[in-house]
Amino acid sequence: MPQARSVATRLWLVPTITAAVLAAGFCWLAVYIRGGQGGPTALDNRIITAVRAWESPGMTSFMKCITGMGNGLPVVVLSIVLLLVLAMLRYRLELLLFIAVVSGSGLLNLLLKQLVQRTRPAGERLVEAAGYSFPSGHAMAAFTLYGITAYLIWKHIPRREGRALMALISVLLIFAIGLSRIYVGVHYPTDVLGAYLASGTWLAVTVGAFRCWQAARQPAKRQ
């Protein structure tokens, strides 16, 4: 019984603390940006200068390819494939979780953009982008989509090495997409950071609630 209580406590306590810390970080960053009238911060300027030093035809082609993985056809294809797989395997709860996480993240991004209303960086852009800048929609979508995908696949990978590889690939892909948005000139680095904090909060809340719900259903099934 004490062990069961310990497990139940971890199921809600860890996600709750994680979500609270990430949400606090996002709120601080949003207030800081609003206080600066939405312009670039000192951190933004330093990172943008460093990233622009990498510019070359080959790097530009690579970054355009990477930034496309945060939205558009790759995201649609991956989402459809996952939905079909979950439906075929009759993982109804996981299917609902995936839909809630991805759709909720998109709505949350729209809401946060309207609240902060930060304009995009001035200057040359390598791709077209409309709307407000903070938080980055591409980075937020990538964090949410590839994060929940990794979580759903993680449970079905038996070996630790496989799980570690899955986590590494997801982290590198999410980081690369965020970096690409800075490189192509449509986002400040703090836009990307804000997206990661917001998506991390959303994932912690939804996955934490999902795990607690699963745990609550187990005793009911045994009875």
N, C-alpha and C positions, 0 to 999 in steps of 0.2 A: 504493500500500500504506500509506504513512504517513497519507494522508487517510482511508482506511478505518478505520485504528486510531483516529484522532482522533474520527471519528463514533461508533465503538463505545464509546469512553471516555465521550463526552458522554451516550450513551444510558443508561449505568448510573451515572455519577458524579453528574450533576445530580439525578436522582431520589433517589439515596442520601443526598446531602447535605441535600436538602430534607426528606426523611423524618426524618433524624436531628435536624435543628434543630426541626422541629415536634413530634416525639416528646419531645425534651428540654423544650420549652416546656410541653407537656401534663403531663409528670411533675412539673415544678416547681410548676405550678398546682395539681395534685391534692394534693401534699404540703403546700402552703401552706394549702389549704382544710381538709385534715385537721387541720393544726396549730391552726387556729382553731375546731376542734370542729364544722365544717360550717356555721357561721353566716355572715351576710353580711360581706364585707370592706368596707373604707372605700370602695373603688372601686364596689362594688355599691351602697352606700347613696347615693353621689353620683349615679350614673347612674339609679337607680330614682327618686330625687327629681326629676330633670330630666324623665324620661319621663312620670311621673305628672302633671306640670304641663301636659301636652298634652291631658289627658283631656277629652273632650266626646262627646256622642252620635254625631256624625258620625265622629269619629276612632275611637271604639269599634267601630262597624259596619265601618269599613275594616280595622281591625286583626284583627277576628274573621275577616274574609274572607281576609286575608293568611295568618293562622296556619293556616287550613284548607288552604292550598296546600302545607303541610309534611307533611301526613299525610292519611289517608283517601282519599276518592274521586279527587281530582286526581292523587295519587301513583299510585294503582292504574291509572287510565286512561292516564296518560303511560307507565307501565312496560309495560302491555300493548301500546300502540301501537308503542313502540320495539321490543319483542320481535317483534311481527308484521312490522314493516318490515325488521328485520335478518334475520329468517327468510326473508322473501320475496326479499330481495336476495342471499340465500345468503352473508351475511357471518357465517360460523359462528364464527370466532375472536372477532369483535366481540360476537357474541351471548353467547359464554361469558364474555367480559370483563365485559359488563354484568351478567350474573347473579351473577358472583363479587363484583363491587364492591358491588352493592346488598344482596345477602344477607349478605355478610361484614360490611358496615357495621352492619346490624341486630344481628347476633350480637355484634360488638365493643361496641356501645352497651350491650347487656344486661350484658356482662362488666364493663365499666368502672363501670356504676352499682352493681353488687354489690360491687366492690372499694372504692369511695369511700363509698357509702351516705349521701349527703347528703340531708337532708330538704328538701322544697319550702318556699318562702317562706311565712311566716305572713301572715295578713291576707286581705282580700277578693280573690277571684279572679273574673274575668269569664268563664272557661270551666272545665270540670272537667278534672282531670288526676290520675293516680294514679302510684304508684311513686316511685322516688328521683329526685333533681333533676339530679345531675351525672354525665355531661354531658347537655345537652338532646337528647332523642331527635328532636324535630322539626327542630332546627337541624342535627343531624348527618345526618338523612335528606335534608334539603333540599340541604345542601352536597354530599353524595355523589351524589344523583340528578341534580340540575341540573348538577353539575360533570362527571359522566361523560357526560351528554347533550351538553353543550357540546363536550366533547372529541371525541365520535364524529361530531358534525355539522361541527365545525371543519375536519376533513380534507377535507370535500367542498364547502367554500365557496371559490371561486377568488380572490375579491378581498379585499384587506386590510381594506377598509372593512366588508365583510360580517362578517369574522372579528372585527373590533373591536366591532361592534355586538352580535354573539353573546356575546362575553365580557362586555360592559357589562351586557346584560340579565341574564345569569346571576349576576353579582356583585350587582347591585341586588336581584334576587329573593331570593338567599340572605341578604343583609343584612337585607332587609325582614322575612323570616320569623323570623330571630333576634330582631330588635327587637320583633316582635309578641308573642313569648313573654314578653318582659320586661313589655310594656304590659299584657297580660292577667293578669299576676301569678302565673304558674306557674313562672317560672324567674328565678334571679339572672343578672345580666350575665356573671358568670364561668362560669356553666353553659353559656351560649351560646359564649363564648370557648373553653372546653374542648372543646365539640363541633366547632368549626371546626378546632382544632388536631388533634383525633383524626381527623376526616374527611380533613383535608389530608394527614396521615401515611398513612392507608390508601390514598387516591388516588395519592399519590406512589409507594408501594410497588407497587400493582397495575398502574398504567399503565406505570411504569418496567420492571417485569418483562415486561409484554406487549410493549413496544417492543423490548426486548432479545431476546425470543423470536422476534419477527417478523424482526429483523435476522439472527439466527442461521439462520433457515430459508431466507433468500434465497440464500446461497451453495450450499446443498444443492439448491435447485431448479435453479440454473444448471448444476450438475454432472449 
